[in-house]
Amino acid sequence: MSTESGEPKREYVGFIQIAGQPEIQLRLMASSPSEATAMVVEQYGEGHVISVWNEEDARRPR
């Protein structure tokens, strides 16, 4: 699967914390961390704690 710009979509996981509610676990397909975050903001709105990452990237040495 790929986007129109040719970038492949990868799985991102994470969470969103909305004040006064339990943490929501996330799993979505996006071409970049910024796209994944934008998708979460679009669904839940701004002003929440959001953390998303790609597991393959997280395992790579820095």
Biopython code that builds the backbone (N, CA, C, O; Angstrom):
import numpy as np
from Bio.PDB.StructureBuilder import StructureBuilder

atoms = [
    (1, "MET", "N", (0.841, -1.180, 0.000)),
    (1, "MET", "CA", (0.000, 0.000, 0.000)),
    (1, "MET", "C", (0.883, 1.239, 0.000)),
    (1, "MET", "O", (1.884, 1.271, 0.716)),
    (2, "SER", "N", (0.553, 2.237, -0.762)),
    (2, "SER", "CA", (1.367, 3.449, -0.779)),
    (2, "SER", "C", (0.489, 4.667, -1.005)),
    (2, "SER", "O", (-0.642, 4.569, -1.481)),
    (3, "THR", "N", (1.039, 5.803, -0.654)),
    (3, "THR", "CA", (0.315, 7.060, -0.830)),
    (3, "THR", "C", (0.516, 7.560, -2.245)),
    (3, "THR", "O", (1.310, 6.995, -2.997)),
    (4, "GLU", "N", (-0.190, 8.609, -2.615)),
    (4, "GLU", "CA", (-0.044, 9.193, -3.943)),
    (4, "GLU", "C", (1.367, 9.704, -4.182)),
    (4, "GLU", "O", (1.841, 9.695, -5.319)),
    (5, "SER", "N", (2.047, 10.151, -3.130)),
    (5, "SER", "CA", (3.397, 10.669, -3.280)),
    (5, "SER", "C", (4.430, 9.556, -3.387)),
    (5, "SER", "O", (5.619, 9.834, -3.543)),
    (6, "GLY", "N", (3.997, 8.300, -3.307)),
    (6, "GLY", "CA", (4.911, 7.185, -3.447)),
    (6, "GLY", "C", (5.492, 6.682, -2.136)),
    (6, "GLY", "O", (6.219, 5.688, -2.134)),
    (7, "GLU", "N", (5.196, 7.330, -1.034)),
    (7, "GLU", "CA", (5.719, 6.884, 0.246)),
    (7, "GLU", "C", (4.876, 5.715, 0.761)),
    (7, "GLU", "O", (3.649, 5.807, 0.802)),
    (8, "PRO", "N", (5.532, 4.613, 1.156)),
    (8, "PRO", "CA", (4.764, 3.471, 1.655)),
    (8, "PRO", "C", (4.144, 3.778, 3.015)),
    (8, "PRO", "O", (4.714, 4.518, 3.816)),
    (9, "LYS", "N", (2.990, 3.211, 3.260)),
    (9, "LYS", "CA", (2.355, 3.376, 4.564)),
    (9, "LYS", "C", (2.883, 2.292, 5.489)),
    (9, "LYS", "O", (3.067, 1.142, 5.091)),
    (10, "ARG", "N", (3.123, 2.689, 6.735)),
    (10, "ARG", "CA", (3.621, 1.761, 7.750)),
    (10, "ARG", "C", (2.714, 1.836, 8.959)),
    (10, "ARG", "O", (1.960, 2.793, 9.132)),
    (11, "GLU", "N", (2.795, 0.820, 9.786)),
    (11, "GLU", "CA", (1.965, 0.794, 10.983)),
    (11, "GLU", "C", (2.592, 1.648, 12.083)),
    (11, "GLU", "O", (3.781, 1.527, 12.380)),
    (12, "TYR", "N", (1.785, 2.499, 12.672)),
    (12, "TYR", "CA", (2.178, 3.299, 13.825)),
    (12, "TYR", "C", (1.289, 2.907, 14.990)),
    (12, "TYR", "O", (0.098, 2.642, 14.823)),
    (13, "VAL", "N", (1.883, 2.874, 16.163)),
    (13, "VAL", "CA", (1.142, 2.572, 17.383)),
    (13, "VAL", "C", (1.361, 3.704, 18.360)),
    (13, "VAL", "O", (2.254, 4.527, 18.162)),
    (14, "GLY", "N", (0.568, 3.759, 19.403)),
    (14, "GLY", "CA", (0.739, 4.799, 20.398)),
    (14, "GLY", "C", (-0.474, 4.931, 21.277)),
    (14, "GLY", "O", (-1.243, 3.989, 21.465)),
    (15, "PHE", "N", (-0.629, 6.144, 21.821)),
    (15, "PHE", "CA", (-1.760, 6.404, 22.699)),
    (15, "PHE", "C", (-2.136, 7.870, 22.653)),
    (15, "PHE", "O", (-1.366, 8.721, 22.206)),
    (16, "ILE", "N", (-3.348, 8.143, 23.130)),
    (16, "ILE", "CA", (-3.808, 9.516, 23.332)),
    (16, "ILE", "C", (-4.413, 9.577, 24.724)),
    (16, "ILE", "O", (-5.177, 8.696, 25.119)),
    (17, "GLN", "N", (-4.071, 10.612, 25.454)),
    (17, "GLN", "CA", (-4.610, 10.821, 26.794)),
    (17, "GLN", "C", (-5.483, 12.066, 26.758)),
    (17, "GLN", "O", (-4.997, 13.178, 26.548)),
    (18, "ILE", "N", (-6.775, 11.863, 26.967)),
    (18, "ILE", "CA", (-7.743, 12.954, 27.011)),
    (18, "ILE", "C", (-8.106, 13.164, 28.474)),
    (18, "ILE", "O", (-8.491, 12.213, 29.155)),
    (19, "ALA", "N", (-7.992, 14.383, 28.963)),
    (19, "ALA", "CA", (-8.224, 14.689, 30.378)),
    (19, "ALA", "C", (-9.532, 14.077, 30.871)),
    (19, "ALA", "O", (-10.583, 14.226, 30.248)),
    (20, "GLY", "N", (-9.441, 13.383, 32.009)),
    (20, "GLY", "CA", (-10.618, 12.816, 32.646)),
    (20, "GLY", "C", (-11.100, 11.512, 32.041)),
    (20, "GLY", "O", (-12.131, 10.984, 32.458)),
    (21, "GLN", "N", (-10.366, 10.974, 31.054)),
    (21, "GLN", "CA", (-10.763, 9.718, 30.423)),
    (21, "GLN", "C", (-9.597, 8.736, 30.454)),
    (21, "GLN", "O", (-8.441, 9.144, 30.566)),
    (22, "PRO", "N", (-9.898, 7.445, 30.354)),
    (22, "PRO", "CA", (-8.809, 6.460, 30.284)),
    (22, "PRO", "C", (-7.987, 6.652, 29.003)),
    (22, "PRO", "O", (-8.498, 7.138, 27.994)),
    (23, "GLU", "N", (-6.732, 6.270, 29.059)),
    (23, "GLU", "CA", (-5.850, 6.347, 27.904)),
    (23, "GLU", "C", (-6.413, 5.491, 26.769)),
    (23, "GLU", "O", (-6.921, 4.396, 27.011)),
    (24, "ILE", "N", (-6.327, 5.981, 25.541)),
    (24, "ILE", "CA", (-6.802, 5.247, 24.368)),
    (24, "ILE", "C", (-5.589, 4.756, 23.594)),
    (24, "ILE", "O", (-4.733, 5.551, 23.203)),
    (25, "GLN", "N", (-5.513, 3.450, 23.372)),
    (25, "GLN", "CA", (-4.428, 2.860, 22.589)),
    (25, "GLN", "C", (-4.726, 3.055, 21.103)),
    (25, "GLN", "O", (-5.876, 2.948, 20.678)),
    (26, "LEU", "N", (-3.690, 3.341, 20.318)),
    (26, "LEU", "CA", (-3.850, 3.621, 18.895)),
    (26, "LEU", "C", (-3.078, 2.623, 18.044)),
    (26, "LEU", "O", (-2.031, 2.120, 18.452)),
    (27, "ARG", "N", (-3.604, 2.342, 16.860)),
    (27, "ARG", "CA", (-2.916, 1.555, 15.842)),
    (27, "ARG", "C", (-3.443, 2.059, 14.501)),
    (27, "ARG", "O", (-4.632, 1.928, 14.212)),
    (28, "LEU", "N", (-2.553, 2.641, 13.674)),
    (28, "LEU", "CA", (-2.992, 3.204, 12.409)),
    (28, "LEU", "C", (-1.906, 3.094, 11.354)),
    (28, "LEU", "O", (-0.735, 2.885, 11.670)),
    (29, "MET", "N", (-2.306, 3.237, 10.097)),
    (29, "MET", "CA", (-1.377, 3.181, 8.969)),
    (29, "MET", "C", (-1.159, 4.598, 8.447)),
    (29, "MET", "O", (-2.113, 5.325, 8.169)),
    (30, "ALA", "N", (0.125, 4.982, 8.319)),
    (30, "ALA", "CA", (0.475, 6.318, 7.840)),
    (30, "ALA", "C", (1.849, 6.251, 7.186)),
    (30, "ALA", "O", (2.582, 5.276, 7.356)),
    (31, "SER", "N", (2.191, 7.294, 6.438)),
    (31, "SER", "CA", (3.487, 7.316, 5.762)),
    (31, "SER", "C", (4.578, 8.001, 6.585)),
    (31, "SER", "O", (5.755, 7.923, 6.231)),
    (32, "SER", "N", (4.201, 8.677, 7.688)),
    (32, "SER", "CA", (5.189, 9.352, 8.536)),
    (32, "SER", "C", (4.596, 9.577, 9.927)),
    (32, "SER", "O", (3.378, 9.520, 10.101)),
    (33, "PRO", "N", (5.455, 9.832, 10.914)),
    (33, "PRO", "CA", (4.934, 10.134, 12.250)),
    (33, "PRO", "C", (4.043, 11.381, 12.259)),
    (33, "PRO", "O", (3.048, 11.430, 12.983)),
    (34, "SER", "N", (4.401, 12.383, 11.457)),
    (34, "SER", "CA", (3.584, 13.603, 11.432)),
    (34, "SER", "C", (2.213, 13.338, 10.822)),
    (34, "SER", "O", (1.219, 13.903, 11.276)),
    (35, "GLU", "N", (2.146, 12.489, 9.802)),
    (35, "GLU", "CA", (0.856, 12.131, 9.223)),
    (35, "GLU", "C", (0.026, 11.345, 10.241)),
    (35, "GLU", "O", (-1.178, 11.571, 10.362)),
    (36, "ALA", "N", (0.657, 10.430, 10.967)),
    (36, "ALA", "CA", (-0.053, 9.652, 11.977)),
    (36, "ALA", "C", (-0.620, 10.572, 13.059)),
    (36, "ALA", "O", (-1.773, 10.420, 13.465)),
    (37, "THR", "N", (0.182, 11.518, 13.521)),
    (37, "THR", "CA", (-0.279, 12.458, 14.535)),
    (37, "THR", "C", (-1.423, 13.314, 14.006)),
    (37, "THR", "O", (-2.396, 13.558, 14.719)),
    (38, "ALA", "N", (-1.314, 13.770, 12.763)),
    (38, "ALA", "CA", (-2.381, 14.574, 12.163)),
    (38, "ALA", "C", (-3.687, 13.789, 12.083)),
    (38, "ALA", "O", (-4.762, 14.354, 12.286)),
    (39, "MET", "N", (-3.604, 12.501, 11.789)),
    (39, "MET", "CA", (-4.800, 11.667, 11.728)),
    (39, "MET", "C", (-5.470, 11.564, 13.097)),
    (39, "MET", "O", (-6.697, 11.591, 13.197)),
    (40, "VAL", "N", (-4.661, 11.447, 14.149)),
    (40, "VAL", "CA", (-5.200, 11.365, 15.512)),
    (40, "VAL", "C", (-5.853, 12.692, 15.897)),
    (40, "VAL", "O", (-6.947, 12.705, 16.461)),
    (41, "VAL", "N", (-5.189, 13.803, 15.595)),
    (41, "VAL", "CA", (-5.743, 15.129, 15.903)),
    (41, "VAL", "C", (-7.061, 15.329, 15.155)),
    (41, "VAL", "O", (-8.015, 15.877, 15.707)),
    (42, "GLU", "N", (-7.112, 14.885, 13.904)),
    (42, "GLU", "CA", (-8.340, 15.012, 13.118)),
    (42, "GLU", "C", (-9.497, 14.254, 13.767)),
    (42, "GLU", "O", (-10.635, 14.725, 13.764)),
    (43, "GLN", "N", (-9.201, 13.085, 14.319)),
    (43, "GLN", "CA", (-10.260, 12.270, 14.920)),
    (43, "GLN", "C", (-10.652, 12.739, 16.322)),
    (43, "GLN", "O", (-11.837, 12.760, 16.654)),
    (44, "TYR", "N", (-9.656, 13.120, 17.160)),
    (44, "TYR", "CA", (-9.930, 13.412, 18.563)),
    (44, "TYR", "C", (-9.848, 14.892, 18.926)),
    (44, "TYR", "O", (-10.266, 15.279, 20.017)),
    (45, "GLY", "N", (-9.321, 15.721, 18.038)),
    (45, "GLY", "CA", (-9.178, 17.138, 18.328)),
    (45, "GLY", "C", (-7.818, 17.475, 18.920)),
    (45, "GLY", "O", (-7.031, 16.587, 19.247)),
    (46, "GLU", "N", (-7.555, 18.762, 19.051)),
    (46, "GLU", "CA", (-6.263, 19.238, 19.569)),
    (46, "GLU", "C", (-6.306, 19.395, 21.083)),
    (46, "GLU", "O", (-7.374, 19.396, 21.695)),
    (47, "GLY", "N", (-5.114, 19.530, 21.675)),
    (47, "GLY", "CA", (-5.023, 19.816, 23.094)),
    (47, "GLY", "C", (-4.889, 18.595, 23.986)),
    (47, "GLY", "O", (-5.035, 18.704, 25.203)),
    (48, "HIS", "N", (-4.612, 17.423, 23.401)),
    (48, "HIS", "CA", (-4.462, 16.193, 24.168)),
    (48, "HIS", "C", (-3.019, 15.712, 24.078)),
    (48, "HIS", "O", (-2.280, 16.114, 23.179)),
    (49, "VAL", "N", (-2.624, 14.858, 25.006)),
    (49, "VAL", "CA", (-1.305, 14.244, 24.957)),
    (49, "VAL", "C", (-1.374, 13.096, 23.955)),
    (49, "VAL", "O", (-2.156, 12.160, 24.125)),
    (50, "ILE", "N", (-0.545, 13.174, 22.905)),
    (50, "ILE", "CA", (-0.530, 12.165, 21.851)),
    (50, "ILE", "C", (0.899, 11.667, 21.677)),
    (50, "ILE", "O", (1.838, 12.460, 21.606)),
    (51, "SER", "N", (1.055, 10.356, 21.610)),
    (51, "SER", "CA", (2.355, 9.764, 21.334)),
    (51, "SER", "C", (2.158, 8.651, 20.317)),
    (51, "SER", "O", (1.392, 7.718, 20.559)),
    (52, "VAL", "N", (2.843, 8.741, 19.177)),
    (52, "VAL", "CA", (2.790, 7.698, 18.153)),
    (52, "VAL", "C", (4.205, 7.369, 17.700)),
    (52, "VAL", "O", (5.073, 8.242, 17.679)),
    (53, "TRP", "N", (4.439, 6.109, 17.339)),
    (53, "TRP", "CA", (5.746, 5.679, 16.872)),
    (53, "TRP", "C", (5.597, 4.439, 16.007)),
    (53, "TRP", "O", (4.587, 3.737, 16.067)),
    (54, "ASN", "N", (6.611, 4.187, 15.211)),
    (54, "ASN", "CA", (6.699, 2.989, 14.402)),
    (54, "ASN", "C", (7.630, 2.030, 15.142)),
    (54, "ASN", "O", (8.749, 2.408, 15.490)),
    (55, "GLU", "N", (7.189, 0.801, 15.387)),
    (55, "GLU", "CA", (7.971, -0.146, 16.162)),
    (55, "GLU", "C", (9.324, -0.446, 15.521)),
    (55, "GLU", "O", (10.317, -0.588, 16.234)),
    (56, "GLU", "N", (9.385, -0.545, 14.196)),
    (56, "GLU", "CA", (10.651, -0.809, 13.521)),
    (56, "GLU", "C", (11.632, 0.330, 13.767)),
    (56, "GLU", "O", (12.802, 0.084, 14.059)),
    (57, "ASP", "N", (11.173, 1.565, 13.655)),
    (57, "ASP", "CA", (12.043, 2.723, 13.917)),
    (57, "ASP", "C", (12.484, 2.755, 15.377)),
    (57, "ASP", "O", (13.628, 3.101, 15.674)),
    (58, "ALA", "N", (11.590, 2.398, 16.281)),
    (58, "ALA", "CA", (11.918, 2.444, 17.713)),
    (58, "ALA", "C", (13.014, 1.440, 18.074)),
    (58, "ALA", "O", (13.757, 1.665, 19.029)),
    (59, "ARG", "N", (13.126, 0.341, 17.333)),
    (59, "ARG", "CA", (14.135, -0.680, 17.614)),
    (59, "ARG", "C", (15.514, -0.343, 17.051)),
    (59, "ARG", "O", (16.515, -0.921, 17.475)),
    (60, "ARG", "N", (15.571, 0.583, 16.102)),
    (60, "ARG", "CA", (16.855, 0.912, 15.465)),
    (60, "ARG", "C", (17.774, 1.650, 16.452)),
    (60, "ARG", "O", (17.312, 2.478, 17.237)),
    (61, "PRO", "N", (19.078, 1.342, 16.404)),
    (61, "PRO", "CA", (20.012, 2.090, 17.251)),
    (61, "PRO", "C", (20.079, 3.543, 16.823)),
    (61, "PRO", "O", (19.914, 3.869, 15.648)),
    (62, "ARG", "N", (20.321, 4.404, 17.787)),
    (62, "ARG", "CA", (20.409, 5.836, 17.509)),
    (62, "ARG", "C", (21.843, 6.297, 17.605)),
    (62, "ARG", "O", (22.127, 7.477, 17.403)),
]
sb = StructureBuilder()
sb.init_structure("model")
sb.init_model(0)
sb.init_chain("A")
sb.init_seg("    ")
for serial, (resi, resn, name, xyz) in enumerate(atoms, 1):
    if name == "N":
        sb.init_residue(resn, " ", resi, " ")
    sb.init_atom(name, np.array(xyz, "f"), 0.0, 1.0, " ", f" {name:<3s}", serial, name[0])
structure = sb.get_structure()
